[in-house]
Amino acid sequence: MELTYKKSFIKELKRMPASIQKQAGDVFKKLVIAKNLENSGVDFTKMHGQNANYFRIRIVSYRIGCEYVEPNIVIITIMSRGDIYKHFPPK
């Protein structure tokens, strides 16, 4: 799969603890190798809302918000578990 990162995501990731940054890097490596999200081996869940292409990926108590249009993934945001559901997916 091909990954694309939003500029805001890069800024948010730099503010995360080093352990979360490392785990996010591991998730991204798995996604690049995988042929699709279902076979990637990451903990993902489809988000409820108007657009069916939004997913979240779990990393401990943080969530990565992404848009998946096969075979591409746009990484949009990373937030704590409590905040991601208030701000993602975009309305």
Buried (B, 14 or more C-beta within 10 A) or exposed (E): BEEEBBEEBEEBBEEBEEEBBEBBEEBBEBBEEBEEBEEBEBEBEEBEEEEEBBBBBBBEEBBBBBBBEEEEBBBBBBBEEEEBBEEBBEE
